[in-house]
Amino acid sequence: MVAEGELLGRVRRMAARQDGVLTGRQASRLGVPSALVRRIVRAGAWVPLARGSYWVVPNGLPRLATRVRAALLACGPRAVVVGPTAARLQGSRACRVRRTRPYIWRARRLGSPGLGCWCTGSAAGSAPRCAGFR
């Protein structure tokens, strides 16, 4: 049995490579029991940002990159950042929106190009809202 401190060290190292975000599935693959995840979330040490994604190193408010990463992880591996969110992440000065909700586009697994799902996630604790084709 792996000590809790060692498990959480693994979690922090993985989250550090992902803007401080980790999914429940990733935590499970690292050996963190789901009961421990629930306990840590209830204690406020991890903050749910999007469906199944947690901010494991909360410090102040999550940055745009952190919120986007959570939405990307929630929307799946074929999701991409688009619009003003992509511009802000690239440091575009042309994008004058002060606070952008992450806009993520998830393509359908099968089907015509252009059909997909706009997934948006905003405040901490809110799940991405998806509308459109599945």
C-alpha positions in Angstrom: 0.0 0.0 0.0 1.3 3.4 -1.0 1.4 6.1 1.6 -1.2 9.0 1.2 1.6 11.6 1.1 3.4 9.7 -1.8 0.1 9.5 -3.7 -0.6 13.2 -3.3 3.0 13.9 -4.4 2.3 12.0 -7.6 -0.9 14.0 -8.1 0.8 17.4 -7.6 3.6 16.4 -10.1 1.0 15.5 -12.8 -1.2 18.5 -12.1 1.9 20.8 -12.3 2.3 19.7 -16.0 -1.4 20.5 -16.6 -1.9 24.0 -15.2 -2.7 22.6 -11.8 -5.6 20.5 -13.0 -6.2 16.8 -12.7 -9.1 14.6 -13.6 -10.7 12.0 -11.3 -9.7 9.3 -13.8 -6.1 10.4 -13.8 -6.1 10.4 -10.0 -7.5 6.9 -10.0 -4.8 5.8 -12.4 -2.2 7.2 -10.0 -3.7 5.0 -7.3 -5.7 7.6 -5.4 -9.0 6.0 -4.1 -12.2 7.8 -5.1 -13.1 8.1 -1.4 -9.9 10.1 -0.8 -10.7 12.4 -3.7 -14.2 13.0 -2.3 -12.7 13.7 1.2 -10.1 16.2 -0.3 -12.8 18.0 -2.3 -15.1 18.2 0.7 -12.2 19.7 2.7 -11.7 22.4 0.1 -8.2 21.4 -0.8 -9.2 20.5 -4.4 -11.7 22.7 -6.3 -13.9 21.2 -8.9 -13.6 23.3 -12.1 -15.4 21.2 -14.7 -17.0 17.8 -15.0 -14.5 15.4 -13.5 -11.6 18.0 -13.4 -10.2 19.4 -10.2 -7.9 22.3 -9.4 -5.5 20.6 -7.1 -3.2 23.5 -6.2 -5.8 26.3 -5.6 -4.3 29.7 -4.8 -6.5 32.7 -5.3 -8.7 32.5 -8.5 -7.9 30.1 -11.3 -6.1 31.6 -14.2 -7.5 31.4 -17.7 -5.1 28.6 -18.6 -6.2 26.6 -15.6 -9.9 27.0 -16.5 -9.2 26.2 -20.1 -7.3 23.1 -19.2 -10.2 21.9 -17.0 -12.6 22.4 -19.8 -10.4 20.6 -22.3 -10.0 17.6 -20.0 -13.7 17.5 -19.5 -14.5 17.7 -23.2 -12.1 15.0 -24.2 -9.0 14.5 -26.3 -10.4 15.9 -29.6 -11.4 19.3 -28.0 -9.6 22.5 -29.1 -9.5 26.0 -27.8 -11.1 28.5 -30.2 -12.1 32.2 -30.5 -11.2 34.9 -28.0 -10.0 32.2 -25.6 -7.3 31.0 -28.0 -6.3 34.6 -28.8 -5.9 35.4 -25.1 -3.9 32.3 -24.4 -1.5 33.3 -27.3 -1.1 36.7 -25.8 -3.1 38.6 -28.5 -3.5 42.3 -27.7 -6.3 42.5 -30.2 -8.6 40.6 -27.9 -9.9 43.3 -25.6 -12.3 41.1 -23.5 -11.2 41.3 -19.9 -12.6 38.0 -18.7 -13.2 35.3 -21.2 -15.1 32.1 -20.5 -13.1 29.3 -22.0 -14.6 28.3 -25.4 -13.7 24.8 -26.4 -14.8 23.0 -29.6 -15.2 19.3 -29.6 -15.5 17.5 -32.9 -17.8 14.6 -33.3 -16.1 11.2 -33.3 -17.8 10.3 -36.6 -19.7 12.4 -39.1 -19.3 15.5 -41.1 -16.7 18.2 -40.5 -18.0 21.2 -38.7 -20.6 19.3 -36.7 -19.6 19.3 -33.1 -20.1 20.6 -29.6 -19.3 24.0 -28.1 -18.4 23.3 -24.5 -18.0 26.3 -22.2 -16.9 26.3 -18.6 -16.7 29.4 -16.5 -16.7 29.7 -12.8 -15.1 27.3 -10.4 -17.4 24.3 -9.7 -19.5 24.7 -12.8 -19.5 21.9 -15.3 -19.0 22.7 -19.0 -22.3 23.3 -20.8 -22.5 21.6 -24.1 -25.0 22.3 -26.8 -25.4 21.2 -30.4 -24.7 17.9 -32.1 -23.4 14.9 -30.3 
